[in-house]
Amino acid sequence: MNATPYADLFRSESREQLAAVNRALLDLEAHPGDLAPVHELFRAVHSLKGMSASMGYTGVAAFAHEMEGLLERVRAGALPVRDGLADVLFSAADALDAGVECAIAGSAEPPALSEALTRLRALAAPAPTDDERVDDGPGVLVRVRQCSGTVFPGVRAFMVLQKARALGLSPNDPQSEALLGWAQMLQEKYDEALMNFQKVLMREPANALARINVGYICLKKKIFGEAIEHLSKAIRLDNDKKATLYAHFYLGLVYLEREMYEDAQTFFRKTLALGPNLIEAHYELGRAHWYNGERDEAKQAWSTGHATNKFNPWGKRCAEVLQTVETGGEPPRTP
């Protein structure tokens, strides 16, 4: 995507979100026992992450993701609001601000970004348990060379370390098998992915994320009965918020594919109740309304999707399909 025409709009929108970040930080500093500023802070950072990713500013998006992860631990009560937290978050907000400007300008990563990332990780990381501590021993040396001119090399180096850690898992470990299945699924190697996710479910029947991925693969292979079975079970398990969210969304897609439009609408609405920022659900809800003959409701769904995040690729698709139907066209039968 050529981000240049949208840079000024992105700068304006990001200013608003950064201002919200700073307001929330001031409120948190004044009222450390109140989680309302934490929720507001999380929402603003989450919006910045999505906006940056859709513009191709992956370094900023990755940094915002790390900041979001720390805030999620605070929201969940796993990380108390204590001395030092506000200072780290203020530094992170300043670094995020600088990172946004450098990304728009296409210049090198500001030193503050790497420094703030180190502080964020130090604060967010839980202390290792005895079982997690390992003695020094033989290992594998991995060298990573970044191309000259790489944007935000410090953030990208940390992302490489995360990937290396995931790939170092035991081949028979469910998490490793799930990671491999996910990679195969992205490559549309559905049979291989299905085999790996089924291995995970044999060891961990309550693994809701593996189960929704099986449901999604069944959807893509048009095995609708099994898709509904797996996705419904993930909803009943209700042990992972992300899995529950996507189980509802994928069920909406199943019923949309089967032309059961009212059922599809029900699941897309539940999806948006659980995750209002899943813009793709607005897009699909609009299609479910349109093909059920509810044209005004469809336009409203697409309009809401675009207004929720105009930088998101699905927000842009909502705007595109609105323009298409306004000029007498039809929305696509497939996403």
Helices and strands as residue ranges (DSSP letters): G 4-6, H 7-30, H 36-55, H 58-75, H 85-105, H 111-124, H 153-167, H 174-186, H 190-203, H 208-220, H 224-237, H 241-257, H 261-274, H 279-290, H 295-308, H 313-326
